[in-house]
Amino acid sequence: MRAVITVVGHDTVGIIAGISGELSKNNVNILDISQSVLQDLFAMVMLVDISKCKISFTELSRQIASKGAEMGVKIHVMHEDIFTSMHRV
């Protein structure tokens, strides 16, 4: 199972480290990552493998969103099935 994580906010040191640390702590593997900084705005999309995650998807989403709030960025976690359904033509 996979999930898509989006992160948006003002660029600061440690955003990727903070999020990847939370994912690692819960045995979530980052499969792909794309990030961009536009002036002082940070945007990132991650594709992650949640098949071996130690906690429920709901709890993972809550923890990641909480970490984002702590860092001053908005994080959204979406299960791949929902993402795929939303973007079908």
N, C-alpha and C positions, 0 to 999 in steps of 0.2 A: 504494500500500500504506500502511496505517496501523497504528499501535500504540497501546496504552494504557499509560500510565506512572502508577504509584501511588507516593506518598511519604507516609511516616508517621514521626513522631518529635517530639521536643521542639522547640517554636518557638524559632528563633534568627534573627537578622538575616542575610539573604542567601541563604536556601534557594532561592527562585525564581530569583534572579539566577545562582546557581551552576549550577543544573540547566539553565536556558535557555542559559547560556553554552556548556555542553558540547554541547547540541543544535545550537546555531548553528554551532559549530566544525565539526560534521559534516554541515551542510546539511540539518538536520531542522527542519521547520516546525511550530510549535505551531498546531493548528487550533482547539482549545478547551481551556479550563482552568477548573477549579473548585477552590477551596481554602477551608479553614475552620480557624480556631483556636478550640479548645475549652479554655478556661483556658490552660494552657501546652502543650497538645498540638496539633501541626500535622498536617493531613491534606490531601492534594492529589491530584487525578486530572487527567491531561492526555491529550488525544487528539492524536497527532502524525502528520504525513505523513512516511513514511520512504522514499518512492519515489526521492528524489534523494540519499539518504544516501551519504556517501563511503566508509563502511566496512560490513562485514557486520553483520547483525542481532545475531549472537552477540557480536561485538566491541563494538557499541554498548551492548548490555545490560551487558557487563562494565565498560565505561568509566563508564556512568551509575551502576551499583551501587558502583563504587569511589569516585566523587565523593560519593555519598550517605554512605558510610562515613567519608570525610574530613570531612563536615559533621555527622556524628552522627545521620543519618536512614536509614531503611530504604527502598530504592527497588526496585521491581519493574517490569520492562518485559515486556509481553506482546503478541505479534502479534495484530492484530485478529481474524484467523481463529480463533485459539485462544480468545480472549475470547468471540467470538460463539458458538462451539460449546459452551462451558461454560455459557452463560446462555440457551440455547434451552429453551423449555418443551416 
